[in-house]
């Protein structure tokens, strides 16, 4: 029965995390062009403009590049293949693959909201619409999912999940610093990415069948690694 308790606790944490992320995105999406949101974006942009430096620009440019789909996609594919080669469960590999649907989600949401980017993005017309930030969304969705299932399969330390979250946060900050996204674009991206990561984690954790929830077999459910 010990696994049942751990399983239920993990599911509740994932659901609570997901609910918070959904609420955050909904608040931004419903008020994407409201005066208060626009004022906050402008205020953050003004603050960031006052702390520009060549060293920070180089650092955040590197972080931004690392969080691009061109880099993140192949890295995620290699990580998923590594999970499979190390004998991880099919659920872990599939969860990693599903997390990559975040790319499609990004394009869909951008097409819905049509928010223009800050002036700093003027030199990059190929970037398209602004809300939500694809870099923030994809690093949160893909990076955290791969880190989580790697940890749960015993192939990565617990801190790998925290490291993935921190990386996504830094990538998001880099997009604001480089003036190619508004602050709320980044927050929206983190929120949607967190929902996708939570959904993938829930898929990974959910038992294969009703038999797994039976009291007599609860301790034998696959994936009882804490």
URJO-V912863 format. One record per backbone hydrogen bond with DSSP energy under -0.5 kcal/mol. CO is the residue of the C=O (numbers start at 1). NH is the residue of the N-H. If there is no record, write none. Layout:
BEGIN
co->CO nh->NH
co->CO nh->NH
END
This chain:
BEGIN
co->1 nh->5
co->2 nh->6
co->3 nh->7
co->4 nh->8
co->5 nh->9
co->6 nh->10
co->7 nh->11
co->8 nh->12
co->9 nh->13
co->10 nh->14
co->11 nh->15
co->12 nh->16
co->13 nh->17
co->14 nh->18
co->15 nh->19
co->16 nh->20
co->17 nh->21
co->18 nh->22
co->19 nh->23
co->20 nh->24
co->21 nh->25
co->22 nh->26
co->23 nh->27
co->24 nh->28
co->25 nh->29
co->26 nh->30
co->27 nh->31
co->28 nh->31
co->29 nh->32
co->31 nh->34
co->34 nh->38
co->35 nh->39
co->36 nh->40
co->37 nh->41
co->38 nh->42
co->39 nh->43
co->40 nh->44
co->41 nh->45
co->42 nh->46
co->43 nh->47
co->44 nh->48
co->45 nh->49
co->46 nh->50
co->47 nh->50
co->48 nh->51
co->49 nh->52
co->53 nh->57
co->54 nh->58
co->55 nh->59
co->56 nh->60
co->57 nh->61
co->58 nh->62
co->59 nh->63
co->60 nh->64
co->61 nh->65
co->62 nh->66
co->63 nh->67
co->65 nh->68
co->68 nh->71
co->68 nh->72
co->69 nh->73
co->71 nh->75
co->72 nh->76
co->73 nh->77
co->74 nh->78
co->75 nh->79
co->76 nh->80
co->77 nh->81
co->78 nh->82
co->79 nh->83
co->80 nh->84
co->81 nh->85
co->82 nh->86
co->83 nh->88
co->84 nh->87
co->89 nh->92
co->89 nh->93
co->90 nh->94
co->91 nh->95
co->92 nh->96
co->93 nh->97
co->94 nh->98
co->95 nh->99
co->96 nh->100
co->97 nh->100
co->98 nh->101
co->99 nh->102
co->100 nh->103
co->101 nh->105
co->102 nh->106
co->103 nh->107
co->104 nh->108
co->105 nh->109
co->106 nh->110
co->107 nh->111
co->108 nh->112
co->109 nh->113
co->110 nh->114
co->115 nh->130
co->118 nh->121
co->119 nh->122
co->120 nh->123
co->121 nh->124
co->124 nh->127
co->125 nh->128
co->133 nh->137
co->134 nh->138
co->135 nh->139
co->136 nh->140
co->137 nh->141
co->138 nh->142
co->138 nh->143
co->139 nh->143
co->139 nh->144
co->140 nh->144
co->141 nh->145
co->142 nh->146
co->143 nh->147
co->144 nh->148
co->145 nh->149
co->146 nh->150
co->147 nh->151
co->148 nh->152
co->149 nh->153
co->150 nh->155
co->150 nh->156
co->151 nh->154
co->157 nh->160
co->158 nh->161
co->158 nh->162
co->159 nh->163
co->160 nh->164
co->161 nh->165
co->162 nh->166
co->163 nh->167
co->164 nh->168
co->165 nh->169
co->166 nh->170
co->167 nh->171
co->168 nh->172
co->169 nh->173
co->170 nh->174
co->171 nh->175
co->172 nh->176
co->173 nh->177
co->174 nh->178
co->175 nh->180
co->175 nh->181
co->176 nh->179
co->182 nh->185
co->182 nh->186
co->183 nh->187
co->184 nh->188
co->185 nh->133
co->185 nh->189
co->186 nh->190
co->187 nh->191
co->188 nh->192
co->189 nh->193
co->190 nh->194
co->191 nh->195
co->192 nh->196
co->193 nh->197
co->194 nh->198
co->195 nh->199
co->196 nh->200
co->197 nh->201
co->198 nh->202
co->199 nh->203
co->200 nh->204
co->201 nh->205
co->202 nh->206
co->209 nh->212
co->210 nh->213
co->211 nh->214
co->214 nh->217
co->214 nh->218
co->217 nh->220
co->218 nh->221
END
